């Protein structure tokens, strides 16, 4: 599997010729709420060209109607999967929901040789989920948006049945997300071999320096990759 960070909590997964986007925010639509991008989108929605888009919850930096509209104009057959709040929002905006499938905590779907399981998240959006993705060779946890809870690692592992080889976690510490110290604690409790920070570097009022996260986990022998939006990672 190939993985590309799209900024914030967005990722593009490529497996067996299929492109799967998770929470892509590729516009500057939040500028209307005075949240301006610090960097331009790393790719245009039409160039992204995913087969499937998956949404973890209904916040505008995760379900972005502007990005989705552009994706669907370029790729009308793109499939959408998300929690029920996103599906409802999508329908209320006038989009056709016939190609939208809902997912909830503990559900598992198979796409492009990947097994994707929705796992617990503690966030201000009640429907919010994270993802545990199995490639057959490696297992990846993507937190999406969540706060730390002492029970969270156990809840994730109970559903996944295995420890992740890579934990991708939010570190911004605002608006219902873990600060980097809690994110590092979660990585250790999950027993992950490696980690990647995300959900920073996009909005000046909602960002964090990823280097303390990396330095802290390095002391425990965890390999931490600070992602680059232009790089594609082989997993």
C-alpha positions in Angstrom: 0.0 0.0 0.0 1.1 3.6 -0.7 0.1 6.4 1.6 0.2 10.2 1.0 -0.6 12.9 3.6 -3.0 15.5 2.2 -2.5 17.9 5.2 -4.7 18.1 8.3 -6.2 14.6 8.8 -6.5 13.8 5.1 -4.8 10.8 3.5 -4.7 9.1 0.1 -4.3 5.3 0.1 -3.4 3.4 -3.0 -3.7 -0.4 -3.1 -4.2 -2.8 -5.9 -4.9 0.0 -8.3 -7.6 1.6 -6.1 -7.3 5.1 -4.7 -9.0 5.7 -1.4 -9.1 9.2 0.2 -9.8 9.8 3.9 -11.0 13.2 5.1 -9.6 15.3 2.2 -9.7 19.0 2.9 -8.4 20.5 -0.4 -10.1 23.9 -0.6 -9.8 27.1 1.5 -13.5 27.0 2.3 -12.9 27.6 6.1 -11.5 31.0 5.2 -15.2 32.1 5.5 -14.8 31.4 9.2 -11.4 33.1 9.4 -9.5 29.9 9.3 -7.0 30.4 6.5 -4.7 27.8 5.0 -1.1 28.3 5.9 -0.1 26.3 2.8 -1.9 25.7 -0.5 -3.6 22.3 -1.1 -0.9 19.7 -2.1 -3.2 18.5 -4.9 -6.4 19.6 -6.5 -9.6 17.6 -5.8 -9.9 16.7 -9.5 -6.3 15.5 -9.7 -6.8 13.4 -6.6 -9.3 11.3 -8.6 -10.2 8.8 -5.9 -12.3 5.7 -6.4 -13.7 6.0 -2.9 -13.8 8.8 -0.2 -14.2 7.9 3.5 -15.3 10.5 6.1 -14.6 10.1 9.8 -17.1 12.8 11.0 -19.0 15.9 10.0 -16.6 18.8 10.5 -15.7 21.0 7.6 -11.9 20.1 7.6 -13.0 16.4 7.3 -16.1 16.6 5.2 -15.5 19.6 2.9 -18.4 20.1 0.5 -16.2 22.2 -1.9 -13.6 19.4 -2.2 -16.3 16.7 -2.6 -18.2 18.7 -5.2 -15.0 19.0 -7.3 -14.2 15.3 -6.9 -17.6 14.3 -8.0 -17.5 16.6 -11.0 -14.3 15.0 -12.1 -15.3 11.5 -11.0 -19.1 11.0 -10.9 -18.7 7.3 -10.1 -16.7 8.0 -7.0 -18.1 6.1 -4.0 -18.6 7.8 -0.6 -18.5 6.2 2.8 -19.0 7.9 6.1 -20.8 8.2 9.4 -24.5 9.0 9.3 -24.0 12.7 10.2 -21.9 13.2 7.1 -24.5 11.3 4.9 -27.2 13.6 6.3 -25.2 16.7 5.7 -24.3 15.5 2.1 -28.0 15.0 1.4 -29.1 18.3 2.9 -26.7 20.1 0.5 -28.6 18.5 -2.4 -26.1 15.8 -3.3 -27.3 12.4 -4.5 -26.8 9.9 -1.7 -27.4 6.8 -3.8 -23.6 6.2 -3.9 -23.1 7.0 -0.2 -22.7 4.1 2.3 -22.8 4.7 6.0 -20.3 3.2 8.5 -20.3 3.2 12.3 -18.0 2.1 15.0 -16.9 -1.6 14.8 -18.0 -1.9 11.1 -15.5 -3.3 8.7 -15.3 -2.8 4.9 -12.9 -4.2 2.3 -11.5 -1.9 -0.5 -8.6 -2.6 -2.8 -7.3 -5.4 -0.7 -7.5 -3.3 2.4 -9.6 -4.3 5.5 -10.8 -1.0 7.1 -12.4 -1.1 10.5 -14.1 1.9 12.2 -12.8 2.2 15.7 -13.6 4.4 18.7 -12.9 8.1 18.8 -13.7 10.6 21.5 -14.6 13.9 19.8 -17.2 16.6 19.9 -19.0 15.0 17.0 -20.9 12.0 18.5 -20.6 9.9 15.4 -16.8 10.4 15.0 -14.7 7.3 14.3 -11.0 6.5 13.7 -9.8 3.7 11.4 -7.7 0.5 11.7 -6.5 -0.6 8.3 -5.0 -4.0 7.6 -3.0 -4.5 4.4 -2.2 -8.2 4.9 1.4 -7.2 5.6 1.0 -4.3 8.0 -1.6 -2.7 10.2 -2.2 1.0 10.4 -4.2 3.0 13.0 -5.5 6.5 11.9 -7.0 8.4 14.8 -8.9 11.0 12.8 -10.0 13.5 15.5 -10.1 12.2 19.1 -9.2 13.1 22.7 -7.1 10.7 24.7 -8.9 8.4 27.2 -7.2 5.8 29.4 -9.4 3.2 27.8 -8.9 4.2 24.2 -6.0 1.9 23.3 -7.8 -1.1 24.8 -11.0 -0.3 22.9 -9.1 -0.1 19.6 -7.1 -3.3 20.2 -10.2 -5.2 21.3 -11.8 -4.4 17.9 -8.7 -4.7 15.7 -7.3 -7.9 17.4 -3.7 -6.8 16.8 -1.3 -4.0 17.5 -0.7 -1.5 14.7 2.7 -1.4 13.0 2.0 2.3 12.3 -0.1 4.7 14.4 -1.1 8.0 12.7 -2.4 10.4 15.4 -3.6 13.9 15.8 -1.4 16.2 17.9 -2.9 19.7 17.7 -4.4 19.6 21.2 -7.3 21.9 20.4 -11.0 21.6 19.4 -11.5 18.1 20.7 -8.1 16.6 19.8 -5.2 15.2 21.8 -2.1 17.3 22.6 1.1 15.7 21.5 1.9 14.2 24.9 -1.4 12.3 25.0 -0.9 11.3 21.4 2.5 9.9 22.3 1.0 8.0 25.3 -1.6 6.5 23.0 1.1 5.3 20.6 2.9 3.6 23.4 -0.3 2.0 24.8 -1.2 0.7 21.3 2.3 -1.0 21.1 2.9 0.6 17.7 6.3 0.1 16.1 6.2 3.5 14.3 4.2 6.6 14.4 3.2 9.6 12.3 1.8 12.9 13.6 -0.9 14.7 11.8 -3.6 17.4 12.2 -1.2 20.3 12.4 0.4 22.8 10.0 -2.8 23.9 8.2 -4.3 26.7 10.4 -2.2 29.1 12.4 -4.7 29.0 15.4 -4.8 25.2 15.4 -1.4 23.8 14.9 1.5 22.2 16.8 5.2 21.5 16.4 5.6 17.8 15.7 9.3 17.6 16.7 8.7 17.2 20.5 6.3 14.3 19.7 9.1 12.7 17.6 11.8 13.3 20.2 9.8 11.9 23.0 8.8 8.7 21.2 12.3 8.2 19.9 13.4 7.7 23.5 11.2 4.6 23.6 12.6 3.2 20.3 9.6 4.3 18.3 10.4 5.3 14.7 8.5 8.6 14.0 8.0 9.9 10.5 7.1 13.6 10.2 5.1 13.5 7.0 5.8 15.6 3.9 2.8 16.4 1.8 4.7 15.8 -1.4 6.0 12.4 -0.4 4.4 9.0 -1.0 5.1 6.4 1.7 5.3 2.6 1.0 3.7 0.5 3.7 
